[in-house]
């Protein structure tokens, strides 16, 4: 894993030669992923130890996913007007300072409020960050760059997951929060080195600063409906984002529960999840290079979604297999699902950039897509929980497979622009 990660970093360093902003974003992202990997095993247990019940924890995460539905399009639209750097740096700094604040709060209600605000800020900043990376990434080898950025981040996240238990033993839970907060803060300060070019003025009538600001925010909030109304073909991309996010929302919560239900020891769940993350990270660079050599991104995205749908269906039927075969089938299907996912994900990211109207509206467009994903993130846990309670966890995985098929049907209807020129092998 270390050798593979070093190889990916060397390739990233070569591809980003002369692209200082991308290197800054990469360094900041790696520090953030290291912090996230340390906090991932701690957060649910910490909330539980402070007196929050399972239902309250679920409601907290639901509210944290609900608010970005309205905030993401607004922030995206504002970043188009005022520049992305102030939003990316400001939100990142505030979020990094809130991580150690969680360790200082013992009362459950203020703790829940702090957590909701933290999730709101971190998730709402995602479309602006994505738009900023897209602004800096050149059209040539775009998917390769996205794949390598994602792969290095995932490898750092997995390494931090493995190191988290030792860090918690050495520093305690509170110390781990402060260490993660320090890493987030360092990544935020690194973003100050971004060199964002000045934006050309817009030829729009302005009736006043306050009126213009509220009008811009309202247009950002209504942007998903506006894009579908003005460009009916954009509906396919928005629906793909919804169904794909809905399908993926199942795995973080229910895959570990499913594995334990089928007989996996609890201590083996972490390595099982990490094995899929590693497979995903190793597959991404190959997918990015392949996508940049193809004339149509959808030609790789569609088989990737189809492979994921098949593996999710296999996971669904594991509950009806004999005891010995069920767990082995689950492990194999879970690891194999990461291969088509890793191969097509960077191609999908590049497709989104190439479908966006242009740099002057990219933040608004990314915010609209993020709003669709946030809606799916709110609806999915309730739906999967109800289905798993009534019909079993296996049926929840079958529903995820159906959502991947629907995402495949939507993305296959996206009309690709001519901005993607395949690179030479």
N, C-alpha and C positions, 0 to 999 in steps of 0.2 A: 504493500500500500504506500509506503514511504517513497519507494522508487518511482511508482506511477505518479504520485503527487508531485515529486520533483521534476519529472519529465513534463507534466502538464504546465507547471510554473515556468519552466524554461521556454516552452513553446509560446505561452502567453507573453513572456517578456519579449520574444522576438517579434510576434505579430503586432504588439502595441508600441514598437519602436516609432518614436515621433508622435505618439498619441498619449501625451502626459496626463490628460484628464482621465482617460480610461485606466491608467495605472493608479491614479489616486483613488478612483472608485473601487478598483480591485483591492487595494490595500485596506481601505475602510471596510469593504464588505467582508474580507477575511477576518478582521478583528471582530466584527459584529457576529459572524457565524461561530467563531470560537466562544464568544460570550453566550450565544444562544445554546450551543452544545452543552456548556456547563450548567445552564439553568434548566434545560429541558427535563432532566429527571427530578429536579428539586421542586419546581413550582407547584404541581398538584399536591404533593405531600405537605408543602409548607402551608398552602391554603387550608388544607384539612386540619393541620395541627393548630391553626389559629381559630378553630371553631366553626368553619364553614362546612355545611353538609354537602352531600353529593348534588342535591337538587339546586342548592345555592351556587355551587361552583358551575354547574351547567348553565344556570341563568346568567351568571357573570360573563361567561364566554359568549353566550348568545347576545347579550347587550353589546359586548365589545365588537361583535361581528355586525350588529345591526346599524350602529351609528355610521360606519364608513360608507354605507349605501348612499347617504346624503352628503357626506363630507368629501369623498374622493373626487366626484365630478367638479365640485366647487374649487378645490385646491388645484386640480389640473387646469381649469380655466384661468385661475389667478396666476399660475406659473407661466402660462402663455403670455400674459400681459406684462408681468413684473419680473420675469426671469425665474429660473428654477433653483439657482444656488441659494437664495435666502430661505426658501421653504425646505430644501433638503438639509441644509446645515442647521437651521433653527429647530426643526422638528427632531432631528437626530440628537442635538444637544439636550433638548428638554427630555427626550425619552431616556437618554443615558443617565441623567440626573435622577430620574424617577425609579430606576432599578434599585439602587441602594436604599431609596426611601421606603421601598416595600419592606425591607428587613427591619426598619425602625418602627413600623406600625404593628401594634398588637391587637387593637380593637377590630373585630371583623368588619363592621360597617365602613369605617374609614379605609380599611385595607381594600375592601371591594371597590370603593370609589377610586382609589389610586390605581388599581389594576385595570378598571374599565377605561380610565383616562389614558393609561399607558398603551393599552391595546388600540384605542382609538387613534392615538398619534402615530404609532408604528405602522398600522395598517393603512391609514390615510396617506402616509407619505410614500407608499409603494408605487402608485402610478406616476408620481412626479419623478421619483428616482429612475423608474423604467424609461420614462420619456427622456431624461437627461442622458442615460446611457445610450439610448437610440440616437440622440443628437450627436454624440461624439463618435459612434461606431460608423466606419466607412461602409458603403454599400457592398464593396468587394469583400468577400469572406465574412459577411455579417453573421451568418449562422455559425461559422466556426468560432468567431469571437464570443458569441453568446454561449456556445457550448462549453468553451474552455473557462469562461467566467463562472458558469454554473458548476462545472465539474470541480474546479479548485475550491469553491465555496462548500460544496458537499463533502469533499474529502476533509477539509478542516473541521466541518461540523461533526463528522464521524469520529475523527481523532479526539475532539473535545468530549464527545459522548463517552468514549472509552476512558478518558482521563478524569471524568467528573467524579467518580466514586472516590478516587485517591485525593482529589482536591477537597471534597466535602469532609473526608476524614481528617485532613490536615488543617483546614481553615474553619470548619463548622459551616452550617447552612448560612448564617449571617455573613461570615467571611466570604463565602462563595458569591453571595449577592454583591458585596463590595468589589470583589475582583472582577465580576462580570460588568458591573457599572464602570469600573476603570477602563476595561477594554472597549466598551461602548463609547466612553468619553474620548479615548484616544482615536477611535475611528471617526468620531464626529469632528475633532480638531483637525484630523488629516484632510477632511473635506474642505477646510478653509483654503487649501492650496488649489482648488479648482479654478480654472481660468475660463469663465463663461463669456462668450462673445456678446457684444451689445446687440440687442434685437432691433430690427428696423421698425420705424413707427407705423402704426396702423391707421388706415384711412377710415376711421369710424367717428361719427359725431359724438361729442362728449358734452353732456348738459350740466355737468358738475361732478366733483370728485365723489361725493357720497352717492349720488344717483348712478354714476357710472359703475362704482364698486358693487352696489346692490344688483344692478342690471347684469353685470358680469357673473356674479354668484348665481343669480337665477338662471341665466343661460347655461351655466355649468351644471346646475341641478337637473335641468330639463334636457341635457344633451343626449342621453340615450334615446329619448323619444324623437328628438330633432334629427339625429342621424338616420334613424329608421324611416322617418317621414321623407327626408330629402333624398336619401339613397336607399331604396328598398333592398338592394343587394347587401347592405351592411347588416341587415337583420340576421343573416346566416352566421356572421362572425360573432355577433352578440349572443345568439343562441348557443353557438359552439362553446363560448366562454362559460355560459351558465351550466350547460350539461357536463362539461369536463370538470369544472370545479365541484359540482354536485357529486360526481362520481368519485373524485379523489378524497372528498371529505370523510368518506367511510373509513379509510385505511388507518389513520393514526390512532383512532379510538378502538375500533372493533377487531383489527387484526390481532393485537395482543390478547384480547379476550377470547377470540376464536381459537387461537393457538392453545391457550390454557384449557379451554373447554374440550379440545381434541386430545389432551393428554400431555402437552408440553410442560416441562418444569418451569416455574416462574423465573428462575435464574437464567433460563435459556432464551427468554423472550427478547432481551436486549440484543444479544448476538444475532438472533434471527432477523430483527429489524435492521440491524447494521449491515448484514449481508446483502440485503436488497439495496440499501443506500450505496454501498460500494459498487455493486453491479451497475447501478444507474449512473454513477459518476464515471466509471470506466467506459460505458457505452456512449456517453455524450460527445466526446471529441470525434468519434467515428461518424456519428450522425450529423454533426455540424459540417464536417468536410464533405460528406456525401451530398448534403443539401445544397451546398454552394456549387456543386458540379452538375446539379440537375436544373432543367429548364423550368420546372414547376415545383414549388414547395409542397403543394398538396399531394404530389406523387409520393412523398415520403411520409407525410402526416397521416394520410388515410390508412396505409398498412400498419403504422404505429398504433393508431387507435384500434384497428381491428385486432392486432395481437394482444393489446391490453384487454379488450372485451372478452377474448377467448380465455385468457388467464383468469380474469375475474369470474367468469362462468365456472371454470374448473374449481376455483376457490369456493364458489357457492355450493357445488355438489359434494364437497369434501364431507359435509355433515351427514351425508347418507352413505358414505363408504364404510367398510369395516374398520374397526379401531386401529389396527396396525397400519393399514394403507392410508387412512385419512390424514394422519399427521405428516407422513412422508410426502403425500400429494400436495398438502398445503405448503410445505417448505419449498418444494420444487416450483410450484405455481407462483408463489410469492417472489422468489428470486428471478424466475423467468419473466414475470411481468415487468420488471425493471428494465429489461433489454429493449422492447419496443418503446417503452416510455422514454428511456434515455436517448434512443436513436431519433425520435421525432420531436422532442420538446423544444430544442433550439431552433428547429425549422419552423415550428409554430410561432415562436417569439419573433423570428425574422419576418414571418408572414404578417404579423400584427403591425410591425413597423412599416412594412411596405404598403399596407392598406390604410394607414393613417393619412389624413389630408395633407400634412406637411408640418415642418417644424413650428409654424406659427399657431397651429391648432393641435399639436401632438399631445400636449398635456391634457387638454379637454377630452380628446379621444381616448387616451389611456385611462382617464378618470371615469369615463362612461363604461369602458370595459370592466374596470375595477368595481364599479357599482353593480354590474351584473354578477360578478363573482361574489360580491358581498351578499347579495340576495340569496345565492345558492348556499353560501356558508351559513346563513341563518336557517334556511328551510331544511337543509340536509340532516343535521343532528336530530331534529324532531322527527323527521320521516323515518330515518334509519332506526332510531330508538323505538318508535312505535312498531315497526315491522319486526325488529329483532325480538321484542317482547311478545308479540302475538304469534309469529310464525317461525322464529329461530334466526340465529345470526346468518346462517347460510342463505336465507332468502334475501337478506340485506345485500349480500355480495352479488346475488343474481340481479337485483335492482341496479346496482352499480354497473354491472355489465350492460344492462339495457341503456343506461344513461350514456355509456361510452359509444354504443351503437348510434344513439341519437346524435351525439357530438360528431361522429363520423359522417352521418348524413348531412349535418349542417355545414361542416367545413368543406365537404366535397362540392358544395354549391357556391363557394366563395370564388369570385372572379379575380384572378391574380393580375396585378398591374405589370407593366413592362419594366419597372424599375429594377427588377432582379435580373442581372446578367450572369449566367454561369461562368465560374472561373475555370481556368485550365487546371487539369490534374498536376 
